[in-house]
Amino acid sequence: MPDDELTKAAGGDLHSIEQVCLKTWEPLYRYIYYKVQNREEAEDITQETFVRALSYWKKEKLCLDKWPGFLKTIALNILRDRWRQKKRRGIAIDFKKVNPSQLVSTDEQNTVTQRLQIENALAKLSAEQRKILELRIIQGYSVAETAGLVGKTEGAVRTAQYRALKALAKILYNNG
């Protein structure tokens, strides 16, 4: 982008301002879209970025060679403000429509279903695989401790654990 065009735009020349915005809009939009992954929100933030940048440009002296970086900085500040607002607001819940006993029973049913699926899948593993998974994952023993308890080397325990988890995942995936 030519510096004279930026200089004219900084001076308030509407045609130059329009040209600067047209030339920098797409890269800025792409940058913002990458951050938000939402077309409408990216368009809103891009527009708000130009409004803020141009109003600041009229008030202060701006280093013209840093214009694209300046736009990105403003866009990031707008994004951070929006994220903070969303974080503060949280998720809106209509408590009149929520039935706590139904939610609890649904959660309990899901937990029981998942537990039964895992138990059935574990039953399909060999006794050695079940023992290693029980010691390592359920009881939290280290590889060295598990190796001592099952009478194998640490490498054999790692290999057996890997194979057991792979077999368990295959069983669960094929049943799911």
C-alpha positions in Angstrom: 0.0 0.0 0.0 1.5 3.4 -1.0 2.5 5.7 1.9 0.9 8.7 0.1 -2.4 6.9 0.1 -2.1 6.3 3.9 -1.0 9.9 4.4 -4.1 11.2 2.5 -6.3 8.9 4.4 -4.8 10.1 7.7 -5.6 13.6 6.5 -9.2 12.7 6.2 -9.5 12.1 2.4 -12.6 9.9 2.1 -11.5 8.3 -1.1 -8.1 7.3 0.4 -9.7 6.1 3.5 -12.0 3.9 1.4 -9.0 2.5 -0.6 -7.0 1.8 2.6 -10.0 -0.1 4.1 -10.6 -2.0 0.9 -7.0 -3.1 0.6 -6.7 -4.2 4.3 -10.1 -5.6 4.9 -9.6 -9.1 3.5 -6.4 -9.9 5.3 -7.8 -8.6 8.6 -11.1 -10.5 8.1 -9.2 -13.7 7.5 -7.1 -13.1 10.6 -10.1 -12.5 12.7 -12.1 -15.4 11.2 -9.2 -17.7 12.0 -9.5 -16.7 15.7 -13.4 -16.9 16.0 -14.4 -19.5 13.3 -17.7 -17.7 12.8 -18.5 -15.6 9.7 -20.9 -13.2 11.3 -18.8 -12.5 14.3 -15.7 -12.1 12.2 -17.5 -9.5 10.0 -18.7 -7.6 13.1 -15.3 -7.5 14.6 -13.7 -6.5 11.4 -16.1 -3.6 11.0 -15.7 -2.6 14.6 -11.9 -2.7 14.2 -12.0 -0.2 11.3 -14.3 2.1 13.2 -12.0 2.2 16.2 -8.9 2.5 14.1 -10.2 5.3 12.0 -11.5 7.2 15.0 -8.1 6.8 16.7 -6.3 7.8 13.5 -8.1 11.1 13.4 -7.2 11.9 17.1 -3.6 10.7 17.2 -0.5 10.6 15.0 -0.2 7.1 13.8 3.0 5.5 12.3 1.6 4.6 8.9 4.0 1.7 8.1 2.6 -0.1 11.1 -1.1 0.1 9.9 -1.7 -3.7 9.4 -0.2 -4.5 12.8 -2.2 -1.7 14.4 -5.4 -3.2 12.9 -4.6 -6.6 14.3 -3.9 -5.2 17.7 -7.2 -3.5 17.8 -9.0 -6.7 16.6 -7.3 -8.7 19.3 -8.4 -6.2 21.9 -12.0 -6.4 20.7 -11.8 -10.2 20.7 -10.5 -10.2 24.3 -13.2 -7.9 25.4 -15.9 -10.1 23.9 -14.4 -13.2 25.4 -14.3 -11.6 28.8 -17.9 -10.5 28.5 -18.9 -14.1 27.5 -16.9 -15.5 30.4 -18.6 -13.1 32.9 -22.0 -13.7 31.6 -21.7 -17.5 31.6 -24.4 -19.8 30.2 -28.0 -18.7 30.5 -30.1 -21.3 32.1 -33.9 -21.2 32.5 -34.4 -22.8 35.9 -38.1 -23.1 35.3 -37.5 -25.6 32.5 -34.9 -27.6 34.3 -36.0 -30.7 36.2 -33.1 -31.6 38.6 -34.4 -35.1 39.3 -34.6 -35.9 35.6 -31.1 -34.7 35.1 -29.7 -36.7 37.9 -31.5 -39.9 36.8 -30.2 -39.3 33.2 -26.7 -38.8 34.5 -26.9 -41.9 36.6 -28.3 -44.0 33.7 -25.4 -42.8 31.5 -22.9 -43.6 34.2 -24.3 -47.1 34.7 -24.5 -47.8 31.0 -20.9 -46.7 30.5 -19.7 -48.8 33.4 -21.5 -51.9 32.1 -20.0 -51.3 28.6 -16.5 -51.0 30.1 -16.9 -54.1 32.3 -18.2 -56.1 29.4 -15.2 -55.0 27.3 -12.8 -55.8 30.1 -14.3 -59.3 30.4 -13.3 -59.9 26.8 -9.6 -59.2 27.5 -7.2 -61.9 28.7 -6.7 -62.3 32.5 -3.1 -60.9 32.2 -4.4 -57.8 30.3 -7.1 -57.2 32.8 -4.6 -57.5 35.7 -2.2 -55.0 34.1 -4.9 -52.5 33.4 -6.3 -52.9 36.9 -2.9 -52.3 38.5 -1.8 -49.5 36.2 -5.0 -47.5 35.6 -7.5 -48.4 38.3 -5.1 -48.8 41.2 -2.5 -46.3 39.9 0.7 -48.4 40.4 3.8 -47.3 38.5 5.3 -49.4 35.7 8.0 -50.7 38.1 5.6 -51.6 40.8 3.3 -53.4 38.3 6.3 -55.3 36.9 7.2 -56.5 40.3 3.7 -57.6 41.1 3.1 -59.6 37.9 6.7 -60.9 37.6 7.6 -59.2 34.2 10.0 -56.6 33.1 9.0 -52.9 32.8 9.2 -53.1 29.0 6.9 -56.1 29.0 4.4 -54.3 31.3 4.4 -51.2 29.0 3.9 -53.4 25.9 1.1 -55.4 27.6 -0.6 -52.2 28.8 -0.4 -50.7 25.3 -1.8 -53.8 23.7 -4.5 -54.2 26.3 -5.7 -50.6 25.8 -5.6 -51.0 22.1 -7.7 -54.2 22.4 -10.1 -52.5 24.8 -10.6 -49.5 22.5 -11.3 -51.9 19.6 -13.9 -53.8 21.6 -15.6 -50.6 22.8 -15.5 -49.1 19.3 -16.9 -52.1 17.6 -19.8 -52.4 20.2 -20.5 -48.6 20.1 
